Amino acid sequence: MTDDQIWTPLRQELDRWRAAGCQARFWLRDDDATEPTEALENLLEVTRRACLPLTIAVIPASTGEALATRLSREGHVLVAVHGWSHTNHAGPDEKKQELGRHRSADIVLGQLHDGLVALQGLYGPRLVPMLVPPWNRISEALVPQLGAQGFKALSIFGRARAGGPLHLLNTHIDVVNSRGQRGNRPHGDLVAELVAELQARFAKDDEPVGILTHHLVHGASEWEFLTRLFQETGHHPGASWMSARDLLG
């Protein structure tokens, strides 16, 4: 299968949205930023070149002025709170989790509040008061208490469940990770996932499709996929890339 054939299903699906007078909404979230790196420069360049908005989830305990100064020059970038220190507190037989039941809620919530305050000081209005839990996992018991810490939204992975205490702005396509595979995901598989998400939303007032990236572990395959994705969707009348702030209202 040629590269062009791989992308044909997405093109056809977006054509269907255009013919129906609809636009598929996309948003982009990148995780694990702490400092300026060559990988971060690649991410900023590819998104800047495509003229699309980007939300970067920053780890508060591991970051500082250097990253804030670098991102201050990027008008298309917003920042969200990526836990506190991205430390795993789960046991060896459990899935990794920083924001679970392994510590007292007071300690976890206190750290999250500190992280939000720290990033507000660094980024000001560029910060979106949205929590991105490390590994996309958080104890359900903590969620109702996030608003009291200053958070307005929560972003994890998977379809949003209605009726929660916070606005959910989730991601749905992980460019790097899949079951049993980390990195070098076949582009055909990613396109198929995208099309499936769009088909499930067609002609509905539904949540946007969130694309999840991890710039620090991207290889050539991930950068090539993102570049082509932005080319296919950036100017298609059946697609629209939106910022987290616009989506949260």
Summary of the structure (lengths in Angstrom):
residues: 249
radius of gyration: 17.9
end to end distance: 41.5
largest distance: 53.9
contacts: 784
relative contact order: 0.21
helix: 44%
strand: 19%
